[in-house]
Amino acid sequence: MFSSDSESDLEVLEQLSDWESNTDSDSDGEIRAASRGYKRINFMQSLDDAEFTFRFRLNKSLVQLLLTQLMPFVRVTSARNHGVSPLHQLLLTLRFYALGTMLISVADFVGVSISTAGRIVRDISSAIANMYDEYIIVHQQSAEKFYRIAGFPRVLAAIDCTHIRIQSPCHVVGEEFRNRKGYFSLNVQAICDADLKFMNVVARWPGSAHDATIFNNSILRAQCDAGQFGNRWLLGDSAYPNRPYLLTSILTPNTGGEHRYNEAHIKTRNTIERTFGIWKRRFPVVALTMRLSLPKVQAIIIATAVLHNICRSNNLEEVPAEVELPPADIIEELQNMNVQDVSERASLINNYFS
């Protein structure tokens, strides 16, 4: 969080932007940082398990596992990072995810210049994001677990969008990223399974894009249209149109079956809201305003989603946010009543919930 009596954090964060780079000043900064002679701490030894997990959001064993996978993609010796070890590069990036926008803190934490810290965060985030296909997978094994929540059958996943706050990219296209609540954001679509793990994440649409627009232009929709997931359903809120494979709740239920359908639908769909909440608390960087260029923001969103799944798959306990997070946005989406296909929903209500 920024202090009210200092602009130093803003000045630091501006150095991260792709549109503000100065080779000479970066070089001078690198020389000054190298000349300080920081002795980097072995946090694996100096911190106990609980403190390590709180600071870096992953425990020691998961950091070691992740480090092994990242080693082929991490630069160890170059003019850009002055020999910062892969472990310290990873820990610096994880610390940035934990603190949100305080890049100056993570630079001092490991003993590097601000520009070096920015490059490390960029490189490590991109390397983790490239592991997407390994850890974020659409599968059909959660139907039984979804059913246990509220008795809703044949559920593939819950779907929703969440806004990730950013600074205005530039004056030319900036207004495209201003959402209906007035701030700049990326509107990120995700689906999750019953274990609160991401199965698909789309992080390329500006904040002004409607949830239904994002879905209609996604590969996920094309897969659903092609019948790739059989008779499974996605559960979405009223921002989405009904489809044979995407069911929403009923705005004005009348019959007992419709009320039971709504109750089961809402309880089951809540899994995606819980997933977003756990993700943002573990990695506050995606809950606060990111003052970075769009490619860096997108890499961080995907990287933290990958890390979220790693934590869930290894049953790592939730950890509270280390910084104060903004209140959760209130969902006020308006239902798009055009081209609704409610036949599948009506059939389900008549045959199952009535």
Secondary structure, 3 states (H helix, E strand, C coil): CCCCCCCHHHHHHHCCCCCCCCHHHHHHHHHHHHHCCCCCCCHHHHCCHHHHHHHHCCCHHHHHHHHHHHHHHCCCCCCCCCCCCHHHHHHHHHHHHHHCCCHHHHHHHHCCCHHHHHHHHHHHHHHHHCCHHHHCCCCCCCHHHHHHHHCCCCEEEEEEEEEEEECCCCCCCHHHHECCCCCEEEEEEEEECCCCCEEEEEEEEECCCCHHHHHHCCHHHHHHHCCCCCCCEEECCCCCCCECCEECCCCCCCCHHHHHHHHHHHHHHHHHHHHHHHHHHHCHHHCCCECCCHHHHHHHHHHHHHHHHHHHHCCCCCCCCCCCCCCCCCCCCCCCCCCCCCHHHHHHHHHHHC
